[in-house]
Amino acid sequence: ALENSARGFADLDLTPRQAAAVWELHARGPLSQRELGDAIGMDAPNVHGLVSRLLKRGVVARARDNEDPRRKRVSLTR
């Protein structure tokens, strides 16, 4: 299944985990990195790396949460 998923996401130039993150952000709106990790089944260090890679590609933006400045919110870009 993982191999089939990877082939399906190749046209989008996304790994299956990156695609899962993008879909969660699309469906639920901006999420904290912890919420995103919980939604796609990844631990904090791995989510940080995944988000960093998507940031470099301009797929997502990361900003401090207005309610809790220690928390970072991730959102999709256009």
Secondary structure as GFF3:
##gff-version 3
##sequence-region A 1 78
A	DSSP	alpha_helix	2	9	.	.	.	ID=ss1
A	DSSP	three_ten_helix	10	12	.	.	.	ID=ss2
A	DSSP	alpha_helix	16	28	.	.	.	ID=ss3
A	DSSP	beta_strand	31	32	.	.	.	ID=ss4
A	DSSP	alpha_helix	33	40	.	.	.	ID=ss5
A	DSSP	alpha_helix	44	56	.	.	.	ID=ss6
A	DSSP	beta_strand	60	64	.	.	.	ID=ss7
A	DSSP	beta_strand	72	76	.	.	.	ID=ss8
###
